[in-house]
Structure formats: C-alpha cells, structure tokens
Amino acid sequence: DARAERLVRAMIDARIDHCVVTGDVTHRGRRRELARFEETFAPLRNSGRLTVIPGNHDRLGDDIGDALMPGERVQTKVAPGLFMVLVNSTGLHNRSWLNGHGQLDESDLDGVDAVLPQAPADHLVIVMLHHHPLQLPEDRAVERLSSWMGWRFTHELERGRELLERIRGRCDLVLHGHRHTPC
C-alpha cells in the first residue's frame, strides 16, 4: 500500500497526462482489494487521468472484472491526445488460479477492427489488454514448469498474433500486463 501511494504521489508530482493499468489491480479479486486500489488511485481517477482494464487475478474471489470494465469486451476511451482501445482479454475460466490464460474470440477481434477507424488523426492510438499477445520468455520456475507441462496459464493469447496482424499500421502502442516480472 505504501509503495502504491508513493507511486501515485510521484505521478501527480510529475504531472503525468494519463495512467493506464493493464489489469491485476488485485491479487485475489476481492472487493476490499479493489476498494483499496480505488482509494489509492482516486486522485488520478477523479481527474480523469486513469484507465483500468481487468486481469485474470481480478476475476478470482469476488470477481471484480465487471466492476473494473463493465459492458462490452472492447471499448474506447478518449483522453487529451490519446485514443485508447480497451480489450478485456479475461474470461470466465479465469475464476481458477490454474486457468490464468487469456481469451480473444472473433467478436473481440471484430470489435477492435470496428473501433480503430474512430481514432482522431492527431491522437496516440493505444490498444491495451491484460494478456500478452506474443510468446514471452519464461522468467520464473513456475512459468518454465507450465511450458514444459503444456499448461496454458502462462501462454500467450491463442489469437494474439492475429490481433497484431489486424491492427498493424492502425495503432501506435500495444500495452499489456499478465507477466509479473518485467521482461
């Protein structure tokens, strides 16, 4: 909590334009964890400088995924100079610790296709989702074990490469989370 509070204070002091959080704002998907996140990040949220999408951890426990991103699985948000495409890459299977892999289906891909032309010409276009669209190197023993055993929870999105092919040349950044150690 103290580190998160320092982070928010540092972002405010640096006068950041916008903060995006690509999921896993909670560890166990508990409402009390979400309340703490909302309290800590309130200065950014209240000023309209915070955008959040759910991650697989947010679907555990109380399943706060809909609290973070109610409505359609593909949405847009416009902020000064930014056009953000929010993609909810979680699924009902994420209610289990052992099923942390993401989900993208044809309607999600079509939804991204449909909203990208709405981006103003002078805005940075960001596609944000929680799960990584391409394979990443395993950076922890549990990820190496998962890959060796053929478990899906640390794999890339099954249709991640297709997503990237569809958005090539139509967006400036793809931001994702899911892995817990930066690589």
N, CA and C of each residue as an Amber inpcrd file, in Angstrom:
protein
   549
   0.8250000  -1.2030000   0.0000000   0.0000000   0.0000000   0.0000000
   0.8650000   1.2610000   0.0000000   1.9240000   1.2430000   0.8120000
   2.7850000   2.4280000   0.9050000   3.4860000   2.6990000  -0.4310000
   3.9260000   1.6340000  -1.1120000   4.5750000   1.8190000  -2.4190000
   3.5870000   2.3450000  -3.4490000   2.3630000   1.8440000  -3.4190000
   1.3430000   2.3310000  -4.3560000   1.0400000   3.8010000  -4.0950000
   0.9500000   4.1730000  -2.8410000   0.7100000   5.5790000  -2.5080000
   1.8600000   6.4610000  -2.9820000   3.1070000   5.9930000  -2.8230000
   4.2630000   6.7580000  -3.3110000   4.2340000   6.8680000  -4.8400000
   3.8280000   5.7970000  -5.4920000   3.7340000   5.8120000  -6.9420000
   2.7270000   6.8610000  -7.4110000   1.5570000   6.8700000  -6.8120000
   0.5310000   7.8480000  -7.1930000   1.0370000   9.2660000  -6.9370000
   1.6500000   9.4790000  -5.7900000   2.1890000  10.8070000  -5.4580000
   3.2400000  11.2160000  -6.4870000   4.1180000  10.2820000  -6.8750000
   5.1580000  10.5850000  -7.8630000   4.5440000  10.9370000  -9.2150000
   3.4800000  10.2260000  -9.6160000   2.8230000  10.5310000 -10.8900000
   2.1630000  11.9020000 -10.8450000   1.5660000  12.2260000  -9.7260000
   0.9420000  13.5470000  -9.5820000   2.0110000  14.6270000  -9.5970000
   3.0830000  14.4150000  -8.8510000   4.1740000  15.3960000  -8.8100000
   4.8150000  15.5790000 -10.1800000   4.8890000  14.5050000 -10.9630000
   5.4590000  14.5720000 -12.3090000   4.4580000  15.1380000 -13.3180000
   3.2340000  15.3440000 -12.8860000   2.1660000  15.9010000 -13.7170000
   1.9530000  15.0530000 -14.9780000   1.8160000  13.7360000 -14.7500000
   1.5840000  12.8330000 -15.8710000   0.2590000  13.1850000 -16.5440000
   0.1910000  12.9030000 -17.8120000  -1.0350000  13.1610000 -18.5500000
  -2.0700000  12.0780000 -18.3070000  -1.6260000  10.8250000 -18.2890000
  -2.5770000   9.7260000 -18.1540000  -1.8450000   8.4790000 -17.6610000
  -2.5520000   7.6820000 -16.8900000  -2.0300000   6.4160000 -16.3690000
  -2.9400000   5.2950000 -16.8370000  -2.3530000   4.2510000 -17.4260000
  -3.1290000   3.0740000 -17.8050000  -2.6590000   1.8990000 -16.9670000
  -3.6200000   1.0970000 -16.5190000  -3.3240000  -0.0930000 -15.7240000
  -3.9150000  -1.2710000 -16.4750000  -3.0400000  -2.2050000 -16.8570000
  -3.4640000  -3.3190000 -17.7040000  -3.8110000  -4.5590000 -16.8820000
  -4.5600000  -4.3660000 -15.8210000  -5.1240000  -5.4800000 -15.0710000
  -4.3030000  -5.9340000 -13.8890000  -4.8690000  -6.9060000 -13.1860000
  -4.3210000  -7.4140000 -11.9360000  -4.1490000  -6.2920000 -10.9110000
  -5.1880000  -5.4920000 -10.7600000  -5.1490000  -4.4530000  -9.7200000
  -5.3740000  -5.0750000  -8.3470000  -5.8230000  -6.3240000  -8.3330000
  -5.9830000  -7.0620000  -7.0830000  -5.1610000  -8.3420000  -7.1870000
  -4.9320000  -8.9510000  -6.0520000  -4.2250000 -10.2290000  -6.0520000
  -5.2140000 -11.3940000  -6.1040000  -6.2970000 -11.2600000  -5.3280000
  -7.2630000 -12.3590000  -5.2210000  -8.6760000 -11.9770000  -5.6660000
  -8.8090000 -10.8600000  -6.3670000 -10.1230000 -10.4810000  -6.8830000
 -11.1290000 -10.1060000  -5.8080000 -10.6710000  -9.6130000  -4.6870000
 -11.5440000  -9.2660000  -3.5600000 -11.9940000  -7.8120000  -3.6440000
 -13.2340000  -7.5870000  -3.2510000 -13.7800000  -6.2220000  -3.2530000
 -12.9650000  -5.2880000  -2.3520000 -12.4680000  -5.8120000  -1.2390000
 -11.6810000  -4.9430000  -0.3440000 -10.3570000  -4.5370000  -1.0050000
  -9.7870000  -5.4130000  -1.8450000  -8.5830000  -5.0460000  -2.5850000
  -8.8970000  -3.9650000  -3.6200000 -10.0390000  -4.1030000  -4.2870000
 -10.4580000  -3.0910000  -5.2470000 -10.7050000  -1.7660000  -4.5520000
 -11.3530000  -1.7920000  -3.3930000 -11.6140000  -0.5570000  -2.6470000
 -10.3060000   0.1430000  -2.2890000  -9.3060000  -0.6310000  -1.9080000
  -8.0040000  -0.0450000  -1.5680000  -7.3530000   0.5570000  -2.8000000
  -7.4200000  -0.1420000  -3.9330000  -6.8910000   0.4000000  -5.1890000
  -7.5940000   1.7100000  -5.5480000  -8.9270000   1.6950000  -5.4870000
  -9.6890000   2.8960000  -5.8400000  -9.3710000   4.0610000  -4.9080000
  -9.2090000   3.7700000  -3.6350000  -8.8520000   4.8200000  -2.6780000
  -7.4680000   5.3940000  -3.0010000  -6.5250000   4.5230000  -3.2530000
  -5.1510000   4.9590000  -3.5170000  -5.0500000   5.7540000  -4.8140000
  -5.7330000   5.2890000  -5.8550000  -5.6360000   5.9240000  -7.1650000
  -6.7180000   6.9790000  -7.4110000  -7.4830000   7.3110000  -6.3940000
  -8.5700000   8.2940000  -6.5350000  -8.1070000   9.6250000  -7.1200000
  -6.9530000  10.1720000  -6.7270000  -6.5550000  11.4580000  -7.3210000
  -6.4280000  11.3950000  -8.8460000  -5.9440000  10.2930000  -9.3700000
  -5.8350000  10.1680000 -10.8280000  -7.1930000   9.8760000 -11.4520000
  -7.9540000   8.9850000 -10.8260000  -9.2820000   8.6430000 -11.3450000
 -10.1910000   9.8670000 -11.3440000 -10.1940000  10.6010000 -10.2500000
 -11.0970000  11.7560000 -10.1270000 -10.7570000  12.8700000 -11.1070000
  -9.5090000  12.9250000 -11.5510000  -9.1200000  13.9390000 -12.5310000
  -9.2210000  13.4180000 -13.9660000  -9.7470000  12.1900000 -14.1380000
  -9.9220000  11.6210000 -15.4690000  -8.6320000  11.1300000 -16.1010000
  -7.5960000  10.9040000 -15.2970000  -6.2910000  10.5140000 -15.8390000
  -5.9460000   9.0580000 -15.5520000  -6.9590000   8.2220000 -15.3700000
  -6.7240000   6.8120000 -15.0780000  -7.6460000   5.9460000 -15.9190000
  -7.0720000   4.9440000 -16.5710000  -7.8400000   3.9620000 -17.3230000
  -7.3890000   2.5780000 -16.8580000  -8.3530000   1.7240000 -16.5430000
  -8.0640000   0.4090000 -15.9910000  -8.8570000  -0.6520000 -16.7410000
  -8.2100000  -1.7820000 -16.9950000  -8.8950000  -2.9500000 -17.5300000
  -8.6410000  -4.1140000 -16.5730000  -9.4740000  -5.1510000 -16.6080000
  -9.2780000  -6.2770000 -15.6840000  -8.1990000  -7.2480000 -16.1520000
  -7.6110000  -7.9300000 -15.1660000  -6.6750000  -9.0140000 -15.4250000
  -7.2110000 -10.3010000 -14.8240000  -6.5160000 -11.3970000 -15.0420000
  -7.0060000 -12.6790000 -14.5520000  -7.0940000 -12.7200000 -13.0310000
  -6.2090000 -12.0650000 -12.3080000  -6.3030000 -12.0510000 -10.8420000
  -7.5790000 -11.3550000 -10.3770000  -8.0380000 -10.3830000 -11.1420000
  -9.2520000  -9.6380000 -10.7820000 -10.5150000 -10.4810000 -10.9360000
 -10.4180000 -11.6030000 -11.6310000 -11.5770000 -12.4860000 -11.8400000
 -11.6950000 -13.5410000 -10.7420000 -10.6800000 -13.6520000  -9.8860000
 -10.7230000 -14.6090000  -8.7720000 -11.6710000 -14.1100000  -7.6860000
 -11.8270000 -14.8480000  -6.6250000 -12.5670000 -14.4080000  -5.4370000
 -13.9360000 -13.8500000  -5.7370000 -14.0890000 -12.5520000  -5.5030000
 -15.3710000 -11.8770000  -5.7130000 -15.6270000 -11.5360000  -7.1820000
 -14.6690000 -11.7880000  -8.0620000 -14.7650000 -11.4910000  -9.4990000
 -15.1490000 -10.0390000  -9.7430000 -14.1650000  -9.1620000  -9.6200000
 -14.4150000  -7.7270000  -9.7760000 -14.1580000  -7.2420000 -11.2050000
 -14.0230000  -8.1840000 -12.1420000 -13.7770000  -7.8210000 -13.5330000
 -14.7960000  -6.8380000 -14.0810000 -16.0850000  -7.0850000 -13.8180000
 -17.1240000  -6.1760000 -14.3140000 -17.1100000  -4.8340000 -13.5980000
 -16.6240000  -4.7920000 -12.3760000 -16.5030000  -3.5160000 -11.6670000
 -15.4200000  -2.6590000 -12.3190000 -14.3800000  -3.3050000 -12.8380000
 -13.3010000  -2.5610000 -13.4890000 -13.6600000  -2.1410000 -14.9070000
 -14.3820000  -3.0000000 -15.6090000 -14.7220000  -2.7120000 -17.0040000
 -16.1050000  -3.2650000 -17.3100000 -17.1380000  -2.5490000 -16.8890000
 -18.4960000  -3.0270000 -17.1780000 -18.8310000  -2.8780000 -18.6580000
 -19.6670000  -3.7480000 -19.1450000 -20.1410000  -3.6170000 -20.5190000
 -19.3760000  -4.4590000 -21.5050000 -19.2460000  -3.9280000 -22.6990000
 -18.6560000  -4.6550000 -23.8210000 -17.2030000  -5.0350000 -23.5600000
 -16.7490000  -6.0840000 -24.2100000 -15.3630000  -6.5570000 -24.0490000
 -14.3600000  -5.6650000 -24.7810000 -14.8220000  -4.9220000 -25.7660000
 -13.9790000  -3.9590000 -26.4730000 -14.6490000  -2.6020000 -26.3440000
 -13.9110000  -1.6570000 -25.7900000 -14.4280000  -0.3100000 -25.5720000
 -13.3570000   0.7010000 -25.9780000 -13.7740000   1.9540000 -26.1000000
 -12.8010000   3.0040000 -26.3680000 -12.9070000   4.0700000 -25.2990000
 -11.8170000   4.7660000 -25.1280000 -11.7760000   5.9090000 -24.2210000
 -10.8650000   6.9440000 -24.8540000 -11.3110000   8.1830000 -24.8140000
 -10.5240000   9.2800000 -25.3670000 -10.0990000  10.1820000 -24.2190000
  -8.8280000  10.5050000 -24.2030000  -8.2570000  11.4530000 -23.2580000
  -7.4570000  12.4470000 -24.0950000  -7.0610000  13.5650000 -23.5320000
  -6.3000000  14.5290000 -24.3380000  -5.0980000  13.8770000 -25.0420000
  -5.1530000  13.8560000 -26.3690000  -4.0740000  13.3020000 -27.1690000
  -4.0360000  11.7820000 -27.2450000  -4.9740000  11.0860000 -26.6060000
  -4.9700000   9.6300000 -26.5660000  -6.2910000   9.0580000 -27.0530000
  -6.2070000   8.0160000 -27.8380000  -7.3670000   7.2090000 -28.1960000
  -7.0240000   5.8050000 -27.7500000  -7.7300000   5.3090000 -26.7490000
  -7.4310000   4.0100000 -26.1650000  -8.4990000   2.9950000 -26.5380000
  -8.0360000   1.8260000 -26.9850000  -8.9140000   0.6950000 -27.2480000
  -8.6980000  -0.2740000 -26.0940000  -9.7150000  -0.4330000 -25.2640000
  -9.6560000  -1.3050000 -24.0970000 -10.2050000  -2.6640000 -24.4870000
  -9.3750000  -3.7010000 -24.3280000  -9.7690000  -5.0540000 -24.6850000
  -9.7380000  -5.9100000 -23.4230000 -10.8840000  -6.4350000 -23.0520000
 -10.9590000  -7.3270000 -21.8940000 -10.5620000  -8.7190000 -22.3620000
  -9.3270000  -9.1040000 -22.0600000  -8.8300000 -10.4050000 -22.5230000
  -9.0300000 -11.5090000 -21.4860000  -9.8320000 -11.2250000 -20.4540000
 -10.1150000 -12.2470000 -19.4520000 -11.3420000 -13.0550000 -19.8610000
 -11.5640000 -14.1650000 -19.1720000 -12.7350000 -14.9940000 -19.4240000
 -13.2060000 -15.6430000 -18.1400000 -14.3480000 -16.2980000 -18.2010000
 -14.8950000 -16.9750000 -17.0250000 -13.9400000 -18.0310000 -16.4770000
 -13.1220000 -18.6220000 -17.3340000 -12.1570000 -19.6240000 -16.8740000
 -11.1380000 -19.0230000 -15.8970000 -10.9820000 -17.6960000 -15.9090000
 -10.0310000 -17.0440000 -15.0100000 -10.4720000 -17.0450000 -13.5530000
 -11.6180000 -17.6350000 -13.2570000 -12.0610000 -17.7700000 -11.8610000
 -11.1930000 -18.7750000 -11.1040000 -10.3530000 -19.5000000 -11.8150000
  -9.4710000 -20.5130000 -11.2300000  -8.0180000 -20.0530000 -11.3150000
  -7.2610000 -20.2750000 -10.2540000  -5.8330000 -19.9480000 -10.2370000
  -5.0850000 -20.6720000 -11.3500000  -5.5310000 -21.8580000 -11.7180000
  -4.8010000 -22.6580000 -12.6980000  -5.1560000 -22.3250000 -14.1380000
  -6.0780000 -21.4120000 -14.3300000  -6.5050000 -21.0430000 -15.6790000
  -6.3400000 -19.5430000 -15.8870000  -5.1030000 -19.0870000 -15.8410000
  -4.8240000 -17.6640000 -15.9700000  -4.6890000 -17.1810000 -17.3990000
  -4.7820000 -18.0950000 -18.3720000  -4.6130000 -17.7000000 -19.7660000
  -5.7500000 -16.7920000 -20.2290000  -5.4710000 -16.0540000 -21.2910000
  -6.4410000 -15.0980000 -21.7910000  -7.3940000 -15.6660000 -22.8150000
  -8.3090000 -14.8060000 -23.2390000  -9.3390000 -15.1920000 -24.1990000
  -9.5630000 -14.0580000 -25.1760000  -9.4750000 -14.3560000 -26.4380000
  -9.8650000 -13.4520000 -27.5240000 -10.6520000 -14.2910000 -28.5120000
 -11.8290000 -13.8320000 -28.8700000 -12.5930000 -14.5620000 -29.8800000
 -12.8240000 -13.6600000 -31.0870000 -13.5010000 -14.1920000 -32.0610000
 -13.7250000 -13.4550000 -33.3010000 -14.4440000 -12.1300000 -33.0650000
 -15.4240000 -12.1230000 -32.1650000 -16.1550000 -10.8800000 -31.9150000
 -15.2510000  -9.8370000 -31.2470000 -14.2860000 -10.2650000 -30.4220000
 -13.3300000  -9.3160000 -29.8430000 -12.4600000  -8.7010000 -30.9400000
 -11.9570000  -9.5460000 -31.8250000 -11.1200000  -9.0550000 -32.9210000
 -11.9170000  -8.1320000 -33.8400000 -13.1580000  -8.5140000 -34.1400000
 -14.0180000  -7.6590000 -34.9630000 -14.3100000  -6.3410000 -34.2570000
 -14.4670000  -6.3890000 -32.9380000 -14.7110000  -5.1690000 -32.1710000
 -13.5450000  -4.2050000 -32.2630000 -12.3320000  -4.7260000 -32.1650000
 -11.1430000  -3.8780000 -32.3110000 -11.1040000  -3.2890000 -33.7120000
 -11.3560000  -4.1180000 -34.7290000 -11.4050000  -3.6310000 -36.1120000
 -12.4080000  -2.4910000 -36.2620000 -13.5530000  -2.6290000 -35.6160000
 -14.6340000  -1.6510000 -35.7750000 -14.3190000  -0.3070000 -35.1250000
 -13.5900000  -0.3080000 -34.0210000 -13.3700000   0.9590000 -33.3090000
 -12.1200000   1.7100000 -33.7450000 -11.1370000   1.0190000 -34.3050000
  -9.9060000   1.7100000 -34.6820000 -10.1150000   2.8670000 -35.6570000
 -11.0260000   2.7640000 -36.6340000 -11.2310000   3.9020000 -37.5400000
 -11.7900000   5.1500000 -36.8450000 -12.2820000   5.0030000 -35.6210000
 -12.8190000   6.1520000 -34.8870000 -11.7220000   7.0400000 -34.2930000
 -10.4660000   6.5920000 -34.3320000  -9.3700000   7.3260000 -33.7080000
  -9.1280000   8.6500000 -34.4260000  -9.1130000   9.7480000 -33.6820000
  -8.7610000  11.0330000 -34.2980000  -7.3330000  10.9920000 -34.8500000
  -7.1110000  11.6640000 -35.9550000  -5.8190000  11.6080000 -36.6420000
  -4.6600000  12.1020000 -35.7740000  -4.9200000  13.0070000 -34.8660000
  -3.8420000  13.6120000 -34.0870000  -3.6640000  12.9900000 -32.7050000
  -4.2280000  11.8300000 -32.4830000  -4.1340000  11.1560000 -31.1840000
  -3.1990000   9.9390000 -31.2540000  -2.5250000   9.6810000 -30.1580000
  -1.7700000   8.4510000 -29.9990000  -2.7840000   7.3320000 -29.8100000
  -2.6920000   6.2830000 -30.6100000  -3.6560000   5.1910000 -30.5630000
  -3.0250000   4.0150000 -29.8120000  -3.6860000   3.6150000 -28.7270000
  -3.1880000   2.5580000 -27.8540000  -4.2140000   1.4360000 -27.8010000
  -3.7590000   0.2170000 -28.0170000  -4.5850000  -0.9600000 -27.7630000
  -4.0540000  -1.5490000 -26.4730000  -4.9320000  -1.6940000 -25.4760000
  -4.4920000  -2.2320000 -24.1820000  -5.3090000  -3.4540000 -23.8100000
  -4.5920000  -4.4690000 -23.3450000  -5.2040000  -5.7020000 -22.9050000
  -4.3160000  -6.2750000 -21.8040000  -4.8260000  -7.2350000 -21.0780000
  -4.0380000  -7.7820000 -19.9800000  -3.0550000  -8.8520000 -20.4390000
  -3.5090000  -9.7920000 -21.2070000  -2.6870000 -10.9450000 -21.5860000
  -1.7720000 -10.6030000 -22.7560000  -0.5750000 -11.1670000 -22.7430000
   0.4060000 -10.8600000 -23.7850000   0.0420000 -11.5600000 -25.0900000
   0.0960000 -10.8030000 -26.1910000  -0.3140000 -11.3700000 -27.4760000
   0.7270000 -12.2860000 -28.1070000   1.9870000 -12.1540000 -27.7340000
   3.0520000 -12.9990000 -28.2710000   3.7230000 -13.7600000 -27.1460000
   4.3670000 -14.8610000 -27.5010000   5.0700000 -15.6540000 -26.5010000
   6.1980000 -14.8290000 -25.8940000   6.3280000 -14.9130000 -24.5900000
   7.4190000 -14.2540000 -23.8700000   8.3040000 -15.3260000 -23.2570000
   9.5620000 -15.0050000 -23.0230000  10.4160000 -15.9930000 -22.3530000
   9.9270000 -16.2290000 -20.9290000  10.0700000 -17.4580000 -20.4710000
   9.6920000 -17.7640000 -19.0840000  10.7040000 -17.0940000 -18.1670000
  10.2070000 -16.3920000 -17.1640000  11.1380000 -15.7000000 -16.2770000
  11.0500000 -16.1860000 -14.8400000  10.2940000 -17.2360000 -14.5990000
  10.2110000 -17.8290000 -13.2650000  10.0590000 -19.3390000 -13.4170000
  10.4180000 -20.0460000 -12.3600000  10.3590000 -21.5120000 -12.4010000
   8.9620000 -22.0190000 -12.7190000   7.9330000 -21.3940000 -12.1420000
   6.5670000 -21.8680000 -12.3800000   6.1840000 -21.7110000 -13.8530000
   6.7070000 -20.6780000 -14.5160000   6.4180000 -20.4970000 -15.9330000
   7.1500000 -21.5420000 -16.7760000   8.3890000 -21.8630000 -16.4110000
   9.1170000 -22.9180000 -17.1230000   8.3980000 -24.2590000 -16.9670000
   7.9440000 -24.5400000 -15.7480000   7.2070000 -25.7760000 -15.4940000
   5.9160000 -25.8100000 -16.3030000   5.1920000 -24.6830000 -16.3160000
   3.9410000 -24.6070000 -17.0720000   4.1700000 -24.8970000 -18.5460000
   5.2030000 -24.3000000 -19.1070000   5.5000000 -24.5290000 -20.5240000
   5.8800000 -25.9820000 -20.7670000   6.7200000 -26.5280000 -19.9110000
   7.1790000 -27.9130000 -20.0580000   6.0090000 -28.8880000 -19.9750000
   5.0530000 -28.6070000 -19.0730000   3.8970000 -29.4780000 -18.8810000
   2.7890000 -29.2270000 -19.9140000   2.9160000 -28.1380000 -20.6710000
   1.9000000 -27.8120000 -21.6620000   0.6780000 -27.1210000 -21.0950000
   0.7870000 -26.5840000 -19.8670000  -0.3230000 -25.8480000 -19.2680000
  -0.4370000 -24.4920000 -19.9300000  -1.6400000 -23.9780000 -20.0030000
  -1.9040000 -22.7550000 -20.7660000  -1.7510000 -21.4670000 -19.9690000
  -1.6860000 -21.5260000 -18.6350000  -1.8650000 -20.2920000 -17.8750000
  -0.7900000 -19.2390000 -18.0990000   0.3800000 -19.5940000 -18.5850000
   1.3950000 -18.5770000 -18.8710000   1.6000000 -18.3810000 -20.3680000
   0.8100000 -19.0550000 -21.2000000   0.9500000 -18.9290000 -22.6560000
   0.4300000 -17.5840000 -23.1430000   0.8610000 -17.2330000 -24.3310000
   0.3430000 -16.0470000 -24.9880000  -1.1000000 -16.2860000 -25.4210000
  -1.7850000 -15.2230000 -25.8180000  -3.1490000 -15.3530000 -26.3210000
  -3.1560000 -16.2200000 -27.5770000  -4.0810000 -17.1430000 -27.6460000
  -4.1610000 -18.0200000 -28.8160000  -4.3380000 -17.2320000 -30.1060000
  -5.0420000 -16.1120000 -30.0370000  -5.2710000 -15.3210000 -31.2500000
  -4.5160000 -13.9940000 -31.1880000  -3.4820000 -13.9620000 -30.3560000
  -2.6970000 -12.7360000 -30.2050000  -2.0120000 -12.2860000 -31.4790000
  -1.4170000 -13.2310000 -32.1860000  -0.7380000 -12.8810000 -33.4410000
  -1.7460000 -12.3350000 -34.4560000  -2.9370000 -12.9200000 -34.4820000
  -3.9750000 -12.4190000 -35.3900000  -4.3900000 -11.0030000 -35.0090000
  -4.5050000 -10.7380000 -33.7150000  -4.8160000  -9.3810000 -33.2690000
  -3.7640000  -8.4110000 -33.7880000  -2.5010000  -8.7480000 -33.6080000
  -1.4240000  -7.8580000 -34.0540000  -1.4360000  -7.6590000 -35.5630000
  -1.7540000  -8.7160000 -36.3140000  -1.8370000  -8.5800000 -37.7710000
  -2.9630000  -7.6260000 -38.1580000  -4.0800000  -7.7190000 -37.4650000
  -5.2320000  -6.8650000 -37.7950000  -4.9840000  -5.3950000 -37.4580000
  -4.1920000  -5.1320000 -36.4290000  -4.0030000  -3.7340000 -36.0020000
  -2.7250000  -3.1180000 -36.5550000  -1.9240000  -3.9070000 -37.2370000
  -0.6570000  -3.3950000 -37.7890000  -0.9140000  -2.1500000 -38.6290000
  -0.1750000  -1.0900000 -38.3160000  -0.2980000   0.1640000 -39.0540000
  -1.4950000   1.0020000 -38.6400000  -2.2960000   0.5140000 -37.6870000
  -3.5040000   1.2270000 -37.2790000  -3.4560000   1.6990000 -35.8320000
  -2.3960000   1.3480000 -35.1210000  -2.2430000   1.8310000 -33.7530000
  -0.7660000   2.0800000 -33.4890000  -0.4960000   2.8490000 -32.4400000
   0.8760000   3.2340000 -32.1290000   1.5060000   2.3670000 -31.0440000
   0.7050000   1.8960000 -30.1100000   1.2080000   1.1110000 -28.9900000
   0.2600000  -0.0300000 -28.6680000   0.8300000  -1.1470000 -28.2470000
   0.0650000  -2.2300000 -27.6490000   0.6300000  -2.3990000 -26.2490000
  -0.2110000  -2.1930000 -25.2490000   0.2080000  -2.3240000 -23.8590000
  -0.4900000  -3.5250000 -23.2420000   0.2760000  -4.3280000 -22.5180000
  -0.2990000  -5.4990000 -21.8640000   0.3970000  -5.7240000 -20.5370000
  -0.1640000  -6.6240000 -19.7590000   0.4150000  -6.9960000 -18.4790000
   0.6160000  -8.4920000 -18.4350000   0.0400000  -9.1290000 -17.4570000
  -0.0220000 -10.5640000 -17.1940000   1.2370000 -11.1190000 -16.5460000
   2.3920000 -10.9650000 -17.1380000   3.6080000 -11.4560000 -16.5140000
   3.9290000 -10.5690000 -15.3060000   4.4040000 -11.1820000 -14.2480000
   4.6070000 -10.4430000 -13.0100000   6.0230000  -9.9310000 -12.8410000
   6.9270000 -10.3860000 -13.6690000   8.3000000  -9.8940000 -13.6530000
   8.5500000  -9.2100000 -14.9930000   8.9450000  -7.9440000 -14.9790000
   9.1810000  -7.2510000 -16.2580000  10.2300000  -7.9740000 -17.0770000
   9.9780000  -8.0310000 -18.3920000  10.9700000  -8.6330000 -19.2820000
  10.9210000  -7.9130000 -20.6380000
